[in-house]
Each structure stands twice: as C-alpha cells, then as structure tokens.
Amino acid sequence: MAVSEQLLESLLQDVAIVTFRKRTTGEIRVMPCTKNLKYVPSEMLPKGADRQTNPDIIKVFSLDRNSWRSFHKQDVLDIKKVSDDGEVNNSGRSGS
C-alpha cells in the first residue's frame, strides 16, 4: 500500500487506525494513533524538536498504548480515519 503525503498530513489533524506489519515479529498490528498533540497527555509531549531523520519512518502517538511508536511507510497495510464522533471512515484509505 502506498502511503500518501496527504494521508500522513491527516494524522497531524485527526486520529487514524493504522494497520501495519511489525518488522521485528511479522505480526499484524492495528493501532489507533495520531500526530495531533491535542490527543497527547501533557507528560508525554515532545520535549524538543523532532529529530526524525528517516523519511520512511512514521512516528505517531499510540492511543491504545499511551506512548510514542513508529512504523515504516512500506509496512502499512491499511489506514482508516476516525471522525470526531468516533466513527471509522474508510475514505482515509490510500490505494496501492
């Protein structure tokens, strides 16, 4: 699945359900996550500038684990946007 820049930008505004294959175990992970800092607890907010150097790695806040996580763009299997009312929207899907 190709992960579009537009879809990644939506993570800055919204919550999404990202499904990806973990590189370490091959396990499929379904993760509600965001890059929008309004959803991040104050004690978990970044302390300095983002030091992300690899553009193929996406760093997000995992809402189910309450911590920062990352995944590789090429390992993404599906992305669904979550609306403000909690509904999952398939229009957030990116084609391959």
N, CA, C and O of each residue as an XYZ file, in Angstrom:
384
protein
N       0.848     -1.182      0.000
C       0.000      0.000      0.000
C       0.884      1.232      0.000
O       1.816      1.341      0.796
N       0.592      2.132     -0.873
C       1.327      3.395     -0.908
C       0.714      4.337      0.116
O      -0.503      4.514      0.165
N       1.562      4.931      0.924
C       1.088      5.874      1.934
C       1.313      7.279      1.388
O       2.450      7.717      1.219
N       0.219      7.975      1.115
C       0.319      9.298      0.518
C       0.686     10.345      1.564
O       0.418     10.183      2.755
N       1.298     11.407      1.094
C       1.627     12.518      1.983
C       0.354     13.145      2.541
O       0.329     13.587      3.689
N      -0.701     13.183      1.733
C      -1.980     13.738      2.188
C      -2.516     12.931      3.373
O      -3.037     13.499      4.333
N      -2.385     11.623      3.299
C      -2.854     10.776      4.384
C      -2.011     10.972      5.638
O      -2.537     10.982      6.751
N      -0.716     11.126      5.457
C       0.153     11.381      6.607
C      -0.168     12.730      7.234
O      -0.136     12.879      8.456
N      -0.476     13.706      6.398
C      -0.861     15.018      6.909
C      -2.137     14.920      7.739
O      -2.310     15.658      8.709
N      -3.033     14.002      7.354
C      -4.279     13.864      8.114
C      -4.008     13.389      9.536
O      -4.791     13.681     10.440
N      -2.912     12.660      9.751
C      -2.550     12.240     11.108
C      -2.207     13.440     11.989
O      -2.324     13.374     13.212
N      -1.785     14.530     11.362
C      -1.493     15.743     12.136
C      -2.771     16.370     12.673
O      -2.743     17.067     13.687
N      -3.892     16.125     11.996
C      -5.173     16.727     12.378
C      -6.089     15.759     13.118
O      -6.841     16.174     14.000
N      -6.035     14.486     12.774
C      -7.030     13.516     13.212
C      -6.403     12.305     13.888
O      -5.185     12.177     14.006
N      -7.294     11.428     14.323
C      -6.924     10.106     14.809
C      -7.166      9.135     13.665
O      -8.129      9.288     12.915
N      -6.305      8.143     13.526
C      -6.465      7.132     12.489
C      -6.203      5.755     13.083
O      -5.512      5.609     14.092
N      -6.770      4.761     12.432
C      -6.477      3.367     12.775
C      -5.515      2.886     11.696
O      -5.894      2.769     10.531
N      -4.273      2.607     12.079
C      -3.253      2.172     11.134
C      -3.003      0.683     11.349
O      -2.758      0.236     12.469
N      -3.068     -0.066     10.269
C      -2.750     -1.488     10.311
C      -1.429     -1.667      9.570
O      -1.286     -1.232      8.428
N      -0.470     -2.307     10.225
C       0.840     -2.495      9.619
C       1.464     -3.792     10.105
O       1.043     -4.360     11.112
N       2.470     -4.251      9.380
C       3.209     -5.466      9.754
C       4.454     -5.043     10.531
O       5.265     -4.252     10.050
N       4.590     -5.590     11.752
C       5.763     -5.279     12.568
C       6.994     -5.949     11.967
O       6.966     -7.131     11.623
N       8.046     -5.201     11.849
C       9.277     -5.732     11.251
C       9.966     -6.757     12.141
O      10.584     -7.698     11.643
N       9.863     -6.582     13.439
C      10.589     -7.468     14.355
C       9.986     -8.862     14.435
O      10.710     -9.847     14.582
N       8.649     -8.950     14.337
C       7.986    -10.242     14.533
C       7.141    -10.688     13.351
O       6.753    -11.854     13.280
N       6.850     -9.787     12.425
C       5.960    -10.104     11.314
C       4.495    -10.048     11.704
O       3.615    -10.254     10.867
N       4.235     -9.772     12.961
C       2.867     -9.679     13.475
C       2.140     -8.498     12.846
O       2.748     -7.467     12.558
N       0.822     -8.654     12.632
C      -0.007     -7.564     12.144
C      -0.485     -6.770     13.354
O      -1.044     -7.335     14.294
N      -0.266     -5.477     13.329
C      -0.645     -4.595     14.444
C      -1.688     -3.606     13.948
O      -1.521     -2.998     12.891
N      -2.756     -3.448     14.707
C      -3.788     -2.457     14.436
C      -3.683     -1.423     15.546
O      -3.884     -1.738     16.719
N      -3.366     -0.180     15.169
C      -3.038      0.826     16.171
C      -3.820      2.118     15.944
O      -3.688      2.746     14.894
N      -4.638      2.518     16.929
C      -5.220      3.854     16.867
C      -4.119      4.850     17.226
O      -3.475      4.722     18.268
N      -3.907      5.837     16.366
C      -2.783      6.737     16.608
C      -3.027      8.102     15.983
O      -3.977      8.307     15.227
N      -2.138      9.025     16.323
C      -2.226     10.394     15.820
C      -0.869     11.068     15.919
O       0.030     10.598     16.616
N      -0.742     12.176     15.209
C       0.389     13.078     15.375
C      -0.092     14.410     15.943
O       0.704     15.322     16.168
N      -1.413     14.514     16.176
C      -2.009     15.738     16.703
C      -1.746     15.802     18.208
O      -2.208     14.942     18.957
N      -1.013     16.810     18.645
C      -0.588     16.889     20.041
C      -1.737     17.142     21.015
O      -1.555     16.964     22.220
N      -2.904     17.548     20.539
C      -4.034     17.751     21.459
C      -4.512     16.427     22.053
O      -5.195     16.430     23.077
N      -4.170     15.301     21.435
C      -4.553     13.985     21.945
C      -3.468     13.361     22.825
O      -3.659     12.276     23.374
N      -2.339     14.042     22.956
C      -1.202     13.501     23.716
C      -1.221     14.080     25.124
O      -1.296     15.297     25.292
N      -1.153     13.209     26.150
C      -1.114     13.729     27.527
C       0.086     14.664     27.728
O       1.147     14.462     27.137
N      -0.094     15.667     28.553
C       0.947     16.689     28.727
C       2.294     16.097     29.137
O       3.339     16.594     28.716
N       2.283     15.056     29.941
C       3.552     14.458     30.376
C       4.243     13.675     29.251
O       5.406     13.297     29.386
N       3.534     13.434     28.148
C       4.103     12.691     27.022
C       4.450     13.590     25.827
O       4.917     13.106     24.796
N       4.221     14.893     25.973
C       4.520     15.813     24.877
C       6.023     15.833     24.597
O       6.828     15.712     25.520
N       6.402     15.986     23.330
C       7.832     16.040     22.993
C       8.510     17.202     23.717
O       7.929     18.277     23.869
N       9.722     16.975     24.152
C      10.465     17.979     24.915
C      11.263     18.934     24.021
O      11.568     20.057     24.424
N      11.594     18.487     22.820
C      12.397     19.327     21.928
C      11.932     19.169     20.498
O      10.829     18.689     20.238
N      12.774     19.575     19.584
C      12.454     19.461     18.162
C      12.434     17.990     17.756
O      13.170     17.174     18.311
N      11.588     17.662     16.787
C      11.511     16.297     16.275
C      12.833     15.962     15.584
O      13.254     16.661     14.662
N      13.471     14.908     16.029
C      14.770     14.528     15.480
C      14.659     13.400     14.466
O      15.640     12.706     14.197
N      13.479     13.213     13.907
C      13.276     12.143     12.949
C      14.118     12.407     11.710
O      13.995     13.460     11.084
N      14.968     11.458     11.358
C      15.865     11.645     10.224
C      15.499     10.767      9.034
O      15.862     11.101      7.906
N      14.804      9.672      9.240
C      14.440      8.772      8.157
C      13.016      9.083      7.689
O      12.066      8.867      8.441
N      12.853      9.585      6.464
C      11.518      9.949      5.981
C      10.609      8.742      5.741
O       9.406      8.914      5.544
N      11.156      7.533      5.754
C      10.348      6.323      5.555
C       9.736      5.808      6.849
O       8.938      4.871      6.833
N      10.110      6.419      7.972
C       9.575      6.004      9.271
C       8.595      7.060      9.760
O       8.901      8.252      9.767
N       7.416      6.608     10.166
C       6.367      7.490     10.664
C       6.306      7.357     12.174
O       6.109      6.262     12.701
N       6.475      8.468     12.867
C       6.421      8.499     14.330
C       5.054      9.033     14.738
O       4.650     10.112     14.303
N       4.336      8.276     15.578
C       2.980      8.643     15.997
C       2.803      8.372     17.484
O       3.607      7.679     18.106
N       1.732      8.934     18.044
C       1.370      8.626     19.422
C       0.309      7.540     19.383
O      -0.760      7.731     18.804
N       0.601      6.401     20.000
C      -0.316      5.271     20.044
C      -1.318      5.498     21.177
O      -0.943      5.581     22.346
N      -2.595      5.599     20.811
C      -3.627      5.878     21.809
C      -3.975      4.655     22.650
O      -4.476      4.809     23.764
N      -3.725      3.452     22.153
C      -4.015      2.260     22.945
C      -2.872      1.890     23.889
O      -3.099      1.221     24.898
N      -1.663      2.311     23.580
C      -0.508      2.036     24.444
C      -0.062      3.268     25.222
O       0.793      3.185     26.104
N      -0.661      4.429     24.878
C      -0.339      5.683     25.551
C       1.162      5.972     25.531
O       1.758      6.349     26.540
N       1.755      5.780     24.338
C       3.184      6.050     24.186
C       3.504      6.299     22.716
O       2.693      6.017     21.834
N       4.688      6.825     22.472
C       5.132      7.090     21.112
C       5.597      5.804     20.471
O       6.302      5.010     21.094
N       5.199      5.594     19.216
C       5.575      4.416     18.443
C       5.941      4.860     17.034
O       5.692      6.002     16.648
N       6.528      3.956     16.278
C       6.841      4.268     14.877
C       6.666      3.017     14.028
O       6.678      1.890     14.523
N       6.504      3.257     12.740
C       6.391      2.170     11.773
C       6.938      2.663     10.444
O       7.018      3.868     10.206
N       7.311      1.739      9.591
C       7.813      2.079      8.259
C       6.636      2.256      7.299
O       5.671      1.492      7.338
N       6.725      3.265      6.444
C       5.667      3.523      5.465
C       5.332      2.275      4.655
O       4.159      1.972      4.440
N       6.346      1.557      4.208
C       6.117      0.419      3.328
C       5.472     -0.772      4.037
O       5.030     -1.714      3.379
N       5.411     -0.743      5.369
C       4.791     -1.839      6.117
C       3.312     -1.596      6.399
O       2.645     -2.451      6.982
N       2.792     -0.432      5.989
C       1.387     -0.099      6.232
C       0.496     -0.917      5.301
O       0.715     -0.967      4.091
N      -0.515     -1.557      5.893
C      -1.475     -2.349      5.133
C      -2.782     -1.600      4.928
O      -3.456     -1.799      3.917
N      -3.151     -0.737      5.880
C      -4.417     -0.021      5.801
C      -4.392      1.170      6.755
O      -3.743      1.128      7.801
N      -5.100      2.225      6.384
C      -5.278      3.385      7.269
C      -6.721      3.831      7.145
O      -7.239      4.014      6.043
N      -7.365      4.004      8.296
C      -8.733      4.498      8.337
C      -8.779      5.691      9.271
O      -8.307      5.625     10.406
N      -9.352      6.781      8.787
C      -9.506      7.969      9.630
C     -10.644      7.744     10.614
O     -11.611      7.046     10.308
N     -10.526      8.341     11.797
C     -11.572      8.297     12.805
C     -12.119      9.706     12.951
O     -11.365     10.647     13.198
N     -13.431      9.855     12.800
C     -14.043     11.180     12.902
C     -14.137     11.613     14.359
O     -13.906     10.814     15.267
N     -14.475     12.875     14.577
C     -14.584     13.422     15.932
C     -15.595     12.672     16.785
O     -15.459     12.627     18.007
N     -16.617     12.079     16.151
C     -17.626     11.343     16.919
C     -17.243      9.874     17.120
O     -18.036      9.093     17.645
N     -16.020      9.494     16.700
C     -15.526      8.151     16.932
C     -15.827      7.161     15.823
O     -15.467      5.989     15.934
N     -16.479      7.604     14.757
C     -16.795      6.722     13.637
C     -15.556      6.508     12.775
O     -14.812      7.450     12.505
N     -15.337      5.257     12.341
C     -14.222      4.939     11.456
C     -14.666      5.221     10.033
O     -15.738      4.792      9.607
N     -13.831      5.948      9.300
C     -14.151      6.375      7.947
C     -13.188      5.714      6.971
O     -11.986      5.976      7.023
N     -13.689      4.866      6.087
C     -12.828      4.182      5.123
C     -12.291      5.105      4.051
O     -11.412      4.705      3.288
N     -12.792      6.332      3.968
C     -12.293      7.247      2.938
C     -10.849      7.665      3.219
O     -10.207      8.262      2.355
N     -10.335      7.366      4.391
C      -8.944      7.678      4.707
C      -7.968      6.677      4.116
O      -6.754      6.825      4.254
N      -8.501      5.659      3.458
C      -7.656      4.620      2.882
C      -6.856      5.128      1.705
O      -7.346      5.916      0.896
N      -5.643      4.678      1.618
C      -4.794      5.058      0.498
C      -4.659      3.856     -0.415
O      -4.461      2.739      0.063
N      -4.762      4.062     -1.712
C      -4.614      2.942     -2.661
C      -3.177      2.542     -2.843
O      -2.268      3.303     -2.513
N      -2.955      1.314     -3.384
C      -1.595      0.852     -3.600
C      -1.051      1.267     -4.925
O       0.093      0.949     -5.251
